[in-house]
Amino acid sequence: MRAIIEAIKLFLTDTLGAHFGVMICSMIPIIELRGAIPLGAWLEMPWWQNYLLSVLGNMIPVPFILLFINKFIAWMSRSKIKFFNKIGTWLAEKAEKNRGKIEKYSFWGVCLFVAVPLPVTGAWTGSLVAATIGIKGWKAFLSCLLGVMIAGVIMTLASYGVVAAFQIFA
């Protein structure tokens, strides 16, 4: 496991550079800024740079998800390829599973869902749900942005507090 972590660190710091590595990490589904901010803290980036790059990276996919996800799911569901059918069905079920919780509160529901710093509650899933329940354009984007910013504050406080605690005891 240690070798895998070192290989990832080497790739992110030497190949991409820490700043670009954190931004790329925050764009990856499931990991998002919940993994990027601890990574940036581990790479000893200043907290404000880490926060800004992680929020920016996490938000890059959001407009594309909001614009194209419904068409993409429909295309996959109609595909004759079983693999695509399964993925399309899984995405639709994932959005539908969270629909009731979020639809009740619309803008604030998506925002709070995205703000919870747990796996699969980030901007990717929030955008998917916002698009499938019909929240339009800028309203959906702003809801996700606010949620990402809140999650970023929580993760920054948690990550830099943990890093500082380890530095004190080291």
HELIX and SHEET records of a PDB file:
HELIX    1   1 ARG A    2  LEU A   10  1                                   9    
HELIX    2   2 PHE A   11  LEU A   16  3                                   6    
HELIX    3   3 ALA A   18  MET A   27  1                                  10    
HELIX    4   4 GLU A   32  TRP A   42  1                                  11    
HELIX    5   5 TRP A   47  MET A   59  1                                  13    
HELIX    6   6 VAL A   62  ARG A   78  1                                  17    
HELIX    7   7 LYS A   82  GLU A  103  1                                  22    
HELIX    8   8 SER A  106  ALA A  115  1                                  10    
HELIX    9   9 ALA A  123  ILE A  133  1                                  11    
HELIX   10  10 GLY A  137  PHE A  169  1                                  33    
END                                                                             
